[in-house]
């Protein structure tokens, strides 16, 4: 598992990768930001830091479910990475047989399944923004693979203007530094939040599939994605709440 968090006003950040026993990786990322001189810890070093900080640890079996064991078995048999099941399959006319949408990652075919990434962006009444992202990554990923979620500027970014958290095809998000791009076009092109989100989703992902959520220092809320859907929700301190899928 991997996660990152970023505090906008001073661009403080913390990130972790390669976790197998930390129950809540985002809590460890916060401790990296608050309790160390570093921005990123990974694998054995991150696990050791977790033990020293006394964060909640669990046996690795805690994260294993029967459904995911079955999906992993299928992925290994097919020698395939499993991606987001919310991207629909294509069907042939006049028949019931379905054909997988031929998505690719770095030029290689991928199948369809949920990557289970969760992100959060917030802004307070003083206009201070923060962002956080956590994930288990792709199913059947190569050992040692690091995705976009723990990478500051790719899956997570916050500054004095905006906070952004991304989800989707990690390699495409990394190549485009997607989260930072939203802040960059607001800063350098003078776009507002909605314009910036729309611009980067349309122009920075090439053929990659991804989405993001964002808030500005002025309290604007925006989301963008080039997939069929992205689970998302929004809430304000006065009780307003909104959720969306498509």
SEBAZA-666716 format. One line per field, with one value per residue (C-alpha): residue number from 1; chain; x, y, z. Coordinates in steps of 0.2 Angstrom, whole numbers. Each point is the difference from the previous one (the first is absolute). Layout:
SEBAZA-666716
num: c(NUM|...)
chaine: c(A|...)
xx: c(X|...)
yy: c(Y|...)
zz: c(Z|...)
END
This chain:
SEBAZA-666716
num: c(1|2|3|4|5|6|7|8|9|10|11|12|13|14|15|16|17|18|19|20|21|22|23|24|25|26|27|28|29|30|31|32|33|34|35|36|37|38|39|40|41|42|43|44|45|46|47|48|49|50|51|52|53|54|55|56|57|58|59|60|61|62|63|64|65|66|67|68|69|70|71|72|73|74|75|76|77|78|79|80|81|82|83|84|85|86|87|88|89|90|91|92|93|94|95|96|97|98|99|100|101|102|103|104|105|106|107|108|109|110|111|112|113|114|115|116|117|118|119|120|121|122|123|124|125|126|127|128|129|130|131|132|133|134|135|136|137|138|139|140|141|142|143|144|145|146|147|148|149|150|151|152|153|154|155|156|157|158|159|160|161|162|163|164|165|166|167|168|169|170|171|172|173|174|175|176|177|178|179|180|181|182|183|184|185|186|187|188|189|190|191|192|193|194|195|196|197|198|199|200|201|202|203|204|205|206|207|208|209|210|211|212|213|214|215|216|217|218|219|220|221|222|223|224|225|226|227|228|229|230|231|232|233|234|235|236|237|238|239|240|241|242|243|244|245|246)
chaine: c(A|A|A|A|A|A|A|A|A|A|A|A|A|A|A|A|A|A|A|A|A|A|A|A|A|A|A|A|A|A|A|A|A|A|A|A|A|A|A|A|A|A|A|A|A|A|A|A|A|A|A|A|A|A|A|A|A|A|A|A|A|A|A|A|A|A|A|A|A|A|A|A|A|A|A|A|A|A|A|A|A|A|A|A|A|A|A|A|A|A|A|A|A|A|A|A|A|A|A|A|A|A|A|A|A|A|A|A|A|A|A|A|A|A|A|A|A|A|A|A|A|A|A|A|A|A|A|A|A|A|A|A|A|A|A|A|A|A|A|A|A|A|A|A|A|A|A|A|A|A|A|A|A|A|A|A|A|A|A|A|A|A|A|A|A|A|A|A|A|A|A|A|A|A|A|A|A|A|A|A|A|A|A|A|A|A|A|A|A|A|A|A|A|A|A|A|A|A|A|A|A|A|A|A|A|A|A|A|A|A|A|A|A|A|A|A|A|A|A|A|A|A|A|A|A|A|A|A|A|A|A|A|A|A|A|A|A|A|A|A|A|A|A|A|A|A)
xx: c(0|5|-6|5|-6|4|-4|-2|6|18|0|4|-2|2|-1|2|1|2|-10|-7|-5|-5|-19|-2|14|-5|2|18|3|-6|13|13|-5|-1|13|15|11|-5|-14|0|3|-2|-1|10|5|-18|-5|13|-5|-18|5|10|-14|-13|-12|-13|7|-9|5|1|-15|-11|1|-4|-18|-7|-6|17|9|-11|3|19|-1|-8|12|15|-7|-3|17|-9|-2|-18|-6|-16|-16|-11|7|-14|3|-4|-13|-2|-16|-14|9|2|19|10|17|12|4|18|7|19|13|17|-5|-5|-18|-8|-17|-13|-2|-1|17|-9|9|-8|5|-6|3|-5|0|-3|-8|17|3|13|-1|6|-1|3|-1|1|0|4|6|-4|-4|14|12|18|10|7|-12|-4|-15|-6|-8|15|9|-2|-5|-7|-13|-1|4|-5|7|-7|-12|-7|0|-2|-1|0|-5|1|14|15|13|-10|-2|18|5|-11|4|-19|-3|13|-6|-16|9|12|-13|-9|16|8|-15|-12|-14|-13|-2|-13|10|16|-8|-8|16|11|-12|-2|18|12|-5|3|-9|1|-16|-1|-10|3|-9|6|-4|6|5|-17|-10|-4|-2|4|2|5|2|1|-7|-19|-1|10|-8|1|-8|0|-5|1|-1|-18|-6|-1|5|1|5|3|5|-2)
yy: c(0|18|17|19|16|18|16|15|15|-5|-15|-12|-18|-18|-16|-19|-15|-19|-2|-17|1|18|1|18|5|18|2|-5|12|14|-5|0|18|5|-10|-2|11|-10|0|-19|-16|-17|-19|-7|18|6|-16|3|18|-6|-11|14|12|-13|1|-14|-15|-16|-17|1|-12|14|7|-16|-3|-16|11|8|-17|-7|16|-2|-18|5|14|-11|-14|14|8|17|15|3|18|9|-10|16|2|-9|-15|1|-12|-7|5|-13|-12|-2|-3|14|6|8|19|-1|12|1|6|5|-9|-17|-6|1|-8|8|1|13|7|5|17|13|18|16|19|13|19|9|17|9|-7|-13|-16|-18|-16|-18|-17|-18|-16|-19|3|-11|-18|-12|15|-4|-2|17|10|17|9|19|0|3|11|19|9|-15|-8|13|19|15|18|17|0|-18|-18|-15|-19|-11|-18|-11|-7|4|0|13|11|-1|4|16|5|2|8|13|4|6|12|5|6|9|9|3|1|8|-13|-2|-17|-7|6|-8|-17|-1|6|-13|-15|4|4|-8|-19|-4|-17|-4|-2|10|13|12|10|18|15|18|12|9|-15|-6|-18|-9|-18|-6|-18|-7|-17|-5|4|5|-3|17|10|18|8|17|5|7|-18|0|-17|-7|-16|-6|-15|4)
zz: c(0|-3|5|0|8|-3|10|-13|10|1|-12|14|-5|5|-9|2|-11|1|16|5|18|3|2|-5|-12|-1|19|-3|-14|12|13|-14|-3|18|9|-12|-11|-15|-12|-5|8|-8|3|15|5|0|10|13|2|2|15|8|-1|7|-14|-1|-8|-6|-7|-19|-1|6|-18|-9|-6|-8|-15|-3|1|-14|-10|3|-6|-16|-3|3|-12|-13|3|1|11|6|-1|3|-2|-2|-18|-10|-12|-18|-7|-17|-10|0|12|19|0|7|-6|13|-4|-6|13|1|13|-7|-16|8|2|17|6|10|19|14|6|16|2|12|1|9|-3|13|2|16|3|-1|-17|5|-11|3|-10|4|-10|5|-11|0|-18|-15|2|-7|-1|-1|17|4|-11|7|-7|0|16|11|-12|4|-16|-8|10|14|0|11|0|5|-15|-1|6|-12|2|-15|-4|-15|-11|11|-14|-10|15|4|-18|1|18|0|17|-2|-17|7|11|-14|-13|14|4|-17|-11|12|-2|14|8|-12|-15|7|4|-17|-9|8|-2|-19|-4|12|1|-18|-2|19|11|16|10|14|14|5|11|-2|14|-4|4|-18|-2|-17|-6|-17|-9|-17|6|0|19|16|17|9|14|6|17|8|18|-1|-4|-19|-7|-18|-8|-18|-10|-18)
END
